[in-house]
Amino acid sequence: MKFSVSSSELLKHLQIASGAIAANPVLPILDDFLFSIKDNNLTISATDLETSITSQIKVMSDGNGIVAVPAKILLDTLKALPDQPITIAVDDETFGITITSAYGKYRLAGENGQDYPRIPESDKVDTVNVPAETLAKGINKTLFATSNDELRPAMTGVFITLDFSSLTFVSTDAHKLVKYTFNNITSEVSASFIIPKKALNLLKNALPHEGEVTMAFDKANSFFSFDNTHLVCRLIDTRYPDYNAVIPVDNPNTLTIKRSDFLNSMKRIAIYANKTTNQVILDISPNSLTISAQDLDFSNEAAEQLSCTYEGDPVIIGFNAKFLVEMLGVLECDEVKMELSSPSRAGILRPVEETEGEEIMMLVMPVMLSN
C-alpha cells in the first residue's frame, strides 16, 4: 500500500486526532494512529477506549489497506518538515512504513491495523443538528465549573439536556454551578446525558467556526460529526445531582455593576487573599461596593471601593476570589447583576442584558466569614 499527501494537510488532521491518545495507554497499540485507506480516502483514527476521534483526508493511493502508525514519531517528523508532498509506503507483510520527502527517507515500524480496537459506530441513535458556534459557546461557558473529584464522577462532566426547543448545559463542582440554555434549537427528541471533560476539551478545539454539527447519542456513547471529523465519547453512566434544589429562589438583594471593573478589582484584591481559602469580602451598601482581602499569615491586606447600583439591605459576604474571577471572565456582557439573600446562602450571577435566545445563570457558594 502506498499513498501521497501534503505533509501540512496530513499534520493538521493528525493533530486533531492526537488529542484522543492517552499519556499512558492501557494497550501499546493505543500509542498509534490507525490509518485506513479506501478509494483514495485516508481515515485517521485515535482512541483511548473512552474517547475516539476520526478524521478523513483525500490522498493519492495505489490501493486500499490498513495499518497502525506510531503517533509520536510521525507527528515529530511532520512538524520538522516544511510543507511538501510526501509519500508513505507500507509493507503489507511486515507493516514497516517508509516516508519519502524531498529531503530523504524515514523508516518506522508499524503494527497490524486489524489489532486496533474497534471505534463505536452510531447506529440506533437519536440525532440533532446544532450550530457549531452554539456548541462551542455552551462548552466554553460551562467546562471551567466541572469537578476534578473522581469520587463524584457525575460532576466531572457537563450535563446536557436536549428538549424539543432548547439545549441546556449544566456543570458544577459543589462550590460553583453554571447553567446555560439556548432556546432556538429544533429537535424531535428529548434526552439528557453527561459528557466527560476530556471529550469536550477535544471537541472545543476541533470545532469549526461556523456550520452545523450533527450530534447523536445512544445509551452508552455520544457522537459528534462535522466537516470530515467524527468524535465519539463514552457517556458518564451515573445520575446527575438535582442542581435545581440548590438554586436559591428568593434573593431580595441585587447588586448591579460594570463587569470589567468588578473583574479587574477582583484580580487585584485576590493577590492579597489567603492562598488556601482565596477569600475576598464584599461589603455592599447602596451605591458602594468595598472589596477587601487579607492574609494574616503574611500581614498582607488590600481594599478597593467601587461604585455600583444596589437594591436591598446592606450585606457583608465572603467568596472565593478564584471562582468569581473565572465566572466574570467567561461572561461577555457589559454589566452583571449579583442576586443575594444572606451571607450564608449562595449568590447568583447573571448578565444584565441577555443575548436573544440564550440564558445564563451562575451560582457561587459563599465562604463563611470568621469572626
TIPA-115776 format. One record per residue (C-alpha): z, x, y; residue in one letter. Coordinates in Angstrom, 1 decimal. Layout:
! TIPA-115776
zz;xx;yy;rest
Z;X;Y;A .
...
//
This chain:
! TIPA-115776
zz;xx;yy;rest
0.0;0.0;0.0;M .
-1.0;1.3;3.4;K .
-0.9;-0.2;6.9;F .
-1.4;0.9;10.6;S .
0.5;-0.4;13.6;V .
1.5;0.6;17.1;S .
4.7;2.7;17.0;S .
6.3;1.0;20.1;S .
5.4;-2.5;18.8;E .
7.0;-1.7;15.4;L .
10.1;-0.2;17.1;L .
10.6;-3.4;19.2;K .
10.6;-5.6;16.1;H .
12.8;-3.2;14.2;L .
15.4;-3.1;17.0;Q .
15.7;-6.9;16.9;I .
16.2;-6.9;13.1;A .
18.5;-3.9;13.1;S .
21.4;-5.9;14.6;G .
21.9;-7.6;11.2;A .
22.6;-4.3;9.5;I .
26.4;-3.7;8.9;A .
28.0;-0.4;9.7;A .
29.5;-0.1;6.2;N .
27.3;-2.3;3.9;P .
28.7;-3.6;0.6;V .
25.4;-2.6;-1.1;L .
23.5;0.7;-0.4;P .
20.2;-1.2;-0.1;I .
21.6;-3.2;2.8;L .
21.1;0.0;4.9;D .
17.4;-0.6;4.6;D .
14.8;-2.8;6.2;F .
12.7;-4.9;3.8;L .
9.0;-4.6;4.6;F .
6.8;-7.3;3.1;S .
3.1;-7.3;3.8;I .
0.9;-10.3;3.2;K .
-2.6;-11.0;4.7;D .
-2.2;-8.3;7.5;N .
1.2;-9.7;8.5;N .
4.3;-7.4;8.2;L .
7.6;-9.3;7.8;T .
10.6;-7.1;8.6;I .
13.9;-8.3;7.3;S .
17.5;-7.1;7.6;A .
20.8;-8.7;6.4;T .
24.5;-8.0;5.9;D .
24.6;-11.1;3.5;L .
26.2;-13.2;6.3;E .
23.6;-12.9;9.0;T .
19.9;-12.2;8.4;S .
17.0;-11.5;10.8;I .
13.3;-11.5;10.0;T .
10.6;-10.6;12.5;S .
6.8;-10.8;12.0;Q .
4.1;-8.4;13.4;I .
0.4;-8.2;12.9;K .
-0.8;-4.9;11.2;V .
-4.0;-3.5;9.7;M .
-3.3;-3.4;6.0;S .
-5.3;-2.5;2.8;D .
-3.3;-4.9;0.7;G .
-0.1;-6.7;0.0;N .
3.2;-5.3;-1.0;G .
7.0;-5.0;-0.6;I .
9.3;-2.0;-0.1;V .
12.8;-1.3;1.2;A .
12.8;1.4;4.0;V .
15.9;3.4;5.2;P .
16.7;1.9;8.6;A .
18.4;4.7;10.5;K .
15.8;7.5;9.8;I .
12.9;5.1;10.5;L .
14.4;4.0;13.8;L .
15.3;7.5;14.9;D .
11.7;8.7;14.1;T .
10.1;5.9;16.1;L .
12.4;6.4;19.0;K .
11.4;10.1;19.1;A .
7.7;9.3;19.1;L .
5.6;8.3;22.2;P .
3.6;5.1;21.9;D .
0.7;5.7;19.5;Q .
-0.9;4.2;16.4;P .
0.9;5.3;13.2;I .
0.0;4.8;9.5;T .
2.6;4.1;6.9;I .
1.7;4.6;3.2;A .
3.9;3.5;0.3;V .
3.6;4.8;-3.2;D .
3.7;1.7;-5.4;D .
5.4;3.5;-8.3;E .
8.0;5.8;-6.7;T .
8.4;3.8;-3.4;F .
8.0;7.1;-1.5;G .
7.0;6.5;2.2;I .
4.7;8.7;4.3;T .
4.5;8.1;8.1;I .
1.4;9.7;9.7;T .
1.3;10.1;13.5;S .
-0.8;12.2;15.9;A .
1.8;14.9;15.6;Y .
2.2;15.1;11.8;G .
3.6;13.6;8.7;K .
7.1;12.4;7.8;Y .
8.2;11.6;4.3;R .
11.2;9.5;3.3;L .
12.4;7.8;0.2;A .
12.1;4.0;0.0;G .
13.5;1.6;-2.6;E .
12.1;-1.2;-4.7;N .
11.8;-4.2;-2.4;G .
12.4;-6.5;-5.3;Q .
16.1;-5.4;-5.4;D .
16.7;-6.5;-1.8;Y .
19.0;-9.6;-1.5;P .
17.1;-12.9;-1.0;R .
17.3;-14.3;2.5;I .
18.2;-18.0;2.6;P .
15.4;-20.3;3.5;E .
15.5;-23.6;5.4;S .
14.8;-26.4;3.0;D .
16.5;-29.8;3.1;K .
17.8;-29.2;6.6;V .
18.2;-31.1;9.8;D .
16.2;-29.8;12.7;T .
16.3;-30.0;16.5;V .
14.3;-28.2;19.3;N .
16.4;-26.6;22.1;V .
15.1;-24.8;25.1;P .
15.8;-21.0;24.8;A .
17.4;-21.0;28.2;E .
19.8;-23.8;27.3;T .
20.9;-21.9;24.1;L .
21.3;-18.7;25.9;A .
23.5;-20.3;28.6;K .
25.6;-22.0;26.0;G .
26.3;-18.8;24.2;I .
26.9;-16.7;27.4;N .
29.4;-19.3;28.8;K .
31.5;-19.6;25.6;T .
31.2;-16.4;23.5;L .
33.9;-14.5;25.5;F .
36.6;-17.1;24.7;A .
36.3;-16.7;20.9;T .
39.2;-15.1;19.0;S .
39.3;-11.9;17.0;N .
42.0;-13.2;14.7;D .
40.6;-13.2;11.2;E .
43.6;-15.2;10.1;L .
42.2;-18.1;12.1;R .
38.5;-17.9;11.1;P .
37.5;-21.2;12.9;A .
38.4;-19.6;16.2;M .
36.3;-16.5;15.6;T .
33.1;-18.6;16.1;G .
31.7;-21.1;18.6;V .
32.0;-24.8;17.6;F .
28.6;-26.5;18.3;I .
28.4;-30.3;18.3;T .
25.0;-31.9;18.4;L .
24.9;-35.6;19.4;D .
21.8;-37.7;19.8;F .
21.6;-36.9;23.5;S .
23.9;-33.9;24.1;S .
24.7;-30.4;22.8;L .
28.3;-29.1;23.2;T .
29.6;-25.6;22.8;F .
33.3;-25.0;22.4;V .
35.3;-21.8;22.0;S .
39.0;-21.0;22.1;T .
41.4;-18.2;21.1;D .
44.5;-20.5;21.7;A .
45.1;-18.8;25.2;H .
41.9;-20.0;26.8;K .
39.3;-22.6;26.0;L .
35.7;-23.3;27.2;V .
33.8;-26.5;26.7;K .
30.1;-26.5;27.8;Y .
27.9;-29.6;27.5;T .
24.2;-30.2;28.0;F .
23.2;-33.8;28.4;N .
19.4;-33.8;28.2;N .
18.8;-32.9;24.6;I .
16.9;-35.3;22.4;T .
17.9;-35.2;18.8;S .
17.5;-37.5;15.8;E .
20.6;-36.1;14.1;V .
24.3;-35.8;14.8;S .
26.3;-32.9;13.4;A .
28.9;-30.2;14.1;S .
29.3;-26.7;12.8;F .
30.9;-23.3;13.6;I .
28.6;-20.3;14.1;I .
30.1;-16.8;13.8;P .
30.4;-14.5;16.8;K .
28.1;-11.7;15.4;K .
25.2;-14.1;14.8;A .
25.5;-15.5;18.3;L .
25.5;-12.0;19.8;N .
22.4;-11.1;17.9;L .
20.8;-14.4;18.9;L .
21.6;-14.0;22.5;K .
20.0;-10.5;22.6;N .
16.8;-11.7;20.8;A .
16.2;-15.0;22.6;L .
13.1;-15.2;24.7;P .
13.5;-16.1;28.4;H .
11.5;-19.3;28.1;E .
10.1;-21.6;25.4;G .
11.8;-23.6;22.7;E .
14.0;-22.6;19.8;V .
13.9;-24.6;16.5;T .
17.5;-24.9;15.4;M .
18.0;-26.1;11.8;A .
21.2;-26.4;9.7;F .
22.5;-27.4;6.3;D .
26.0;-27.4;4.9;K .
26.0;-23.6;4.4;A .
23.7;-22.0;7.0;N .
22.1;-22.4;10.4;S .
18.5;-21.2;11.1;F .
17.0;-20.3;14.5;F .
13.3;-19.8;14.9;S .
11.4;-18.6;18.0;F .
8.2;-16.6;18.6;D .
7.9;-14.5;15.4;N .
11.6;-14.1;14.8;T .
13.9;-16.0;12.5;H .
17.7;-15.7;12.4;L .
19.8;-17.1;9.6;V .
23.6;-17.1;9.5;C .
26.2;-18.4;7.2;R .
28.4;-21.0;8.9;L .
32.2;-20.6;9.1;I .
33.3;-23.1;6.4;D .
36.5;-24.5;7.9;T .
37.8;-27.3;10.1;R .
37.8;-26.6;13.9;Y .
41.1;-27.3;15.7;P .
41.4;-30.6;17.6;D .
40.8;-28.9;21.0;Y .
40.9;-32.3;22.9;N .
44.6;-32.6;22.1;A .
45.4;-29.5;24.3;V .
43.4;-30.5;27.4;I .
45.9;-32.0;29.9;P .
44.7;-35.3;31.3;V .
46.9;-35.9;34.3;D .
46.5;-33.0;36.8;N .
47.6;-34.2;40.2;P .
47.4;-30.8;42.0;N .
43.9;-29.5;42.9;T .
43.1;-26.1;44.4;L .
39.6;-25.6;45.8;T .
38.5;-22.0;46.6;I .
35.4;-19.8;47.0;K .
34.7;-18.4;43.6;R .
33.7;-14.9;44.7;S .
36.8;-14.5;46.9;D .
39.1;-15.6;44.1;F .
37.4;-13.3;41.6;L .
37.4;-10.2;43.8;N .
41.0;-10.7;44.8;S .
42.0;-11.2;41.1;M .
40.3;-8.0;40.1;K .
42.1;-6.0;42.8;R .
45.6;-7.5;42.1;I .
45.1;-7.1;38.3;A .
45.2;-3.3;38.9;I .
48.8;-3.6;39.7;Y .
49.8;-6.0;36.9;A .
51.8;-5.1;33.9;N .
49.3;-3.7;31.4;K .
50.9;-5.6;28.5;T .
51.0;-9.1;30.0;T .
48.3;-8.8;32.7;N .
50.4;-11.3;34.6;Q .
49.4;-12.4;38.1;V .
51.4;-15.0;40.0;I .
49.6;-17.7;42.1;L .
51.8;-19.2;44.8;D .
49.9;-22.2;46.0;I .
50.6;-24.4;49.0;S .
48.4;-26.4;51.4;P .
45.6;-24.2;52.8;N .
47.1;-21.0;51.4;S .
47.0;-19.1;48.1;L .
49.0;-16.0;47.6;T .
48.1;-13.9;44.5;I .
50.6;-11.2;43.5;S .
51.4;-8.9;40.6;A .
54.0;-6.3;39.9;Q .
54.6;-3.7;37.2;D .
58.3;-2.9;37.2;L .
57.9;0.0;34.7;D .
55.9;1.9;37.3;F .
57.1;0.3;40.6;S .
53.6;-1.0;41.3;N .
53.0;-4.2;43.2;E .
50.4;-5.9;45.2;A .
49.8;-9.2;47.0;A .
46.9;-10.9;48.8;E .
46.7;-14.2;50.7;Q .
43.5;-16.3;50.6;L .
42.6;-19.5;52.5;S .
41.9;-22.5;50.2;C .
42.0;-26.2;50.1;T .
44.9;-27.6;48.2;Y .
46.0;-31.2;47.4;E .
49.3;-31.7;45.8;G .
52.9;-30.3;45.7;D .
53.4;-26.5;46.2;P .
53.4;-24.7;42.9;V .
54.1;-21.2;41.6;I .
52.3;-20.4;38.3;I .
51.6;-17.3;36.3;G .
48.3;-16.5;34.5;F .
46.8;-13.6;32.5;N .
44.5;-12.0;35.1;A .
42.1;-10.8;32.4;K .
41.4;-14.4;31.3;F .
40.8;-15.6;34.9;L .
38.5;-12.7;35.7;V .
36.4;-13.5;32.6;E .
36.2;-17.2;33.4;M .
35.4;-16.7;37.1;L .
32.8;-14.1;36.1;G .
31.0;-16.5;33.8;V .
30.8;-19.4;36.3;L .
27.8;-19.3;38.7;E .
28.9;-21.7;41.4;C .
29.9;-21.0;45.0;D .
33.2;-22.9;44.8;E .
35.7;-23.6;42.0;V .
38.5;-26.0;41.6;K .
41.6;-25.5;39.6;M .
43.5;-28.5;38.4;E .
47.2;-28.0;37.8;L .
50.2;-30.2;36.9;S .
53.2;-27.9;36.4;S .
53.9;-24.1;35.8;P .
54.3;-24.7;32.1;S .
51.1;-26.6;31.5;R .
47.5;-25.3;31.2;A .
45.3;-25.0;34.2;G .
41.8;-26.4;34.2;I .
39.0;-24.5;36.0;L .
35.7;-26.3;36.9;R .
32.8;-25.7;39.3;P .
33.0;-27.9;42.4;V .
29.3;-28.7;42.0;E .
27.9;-29.1;38.5;E .
24.3;-28.3;37.6;T .
22.5;-31.5;36.9;E .
22.7;-32.4;33.2;G .
25.4;-29.8;32.5;E .
29.2;-29.9;32.4;E .
31.6;-27.0;32.0;I .
35.4;-27.1;31.7;M .
37.6;-24.0;31.2;M .
41.2;-24.2;30.2;L .
43.7;-21.3;30.6;V .
47.3;-21.3;29.4;M .
50.0;-20.1;31.8;P .
52.1;-17.0;31.4;V .
55.8;-18.0;31.7;M .
57.4;-16.6;34.8;L .
60.5;-14.5;34.2;S .
63.5;-15.4;36.4;N .
//
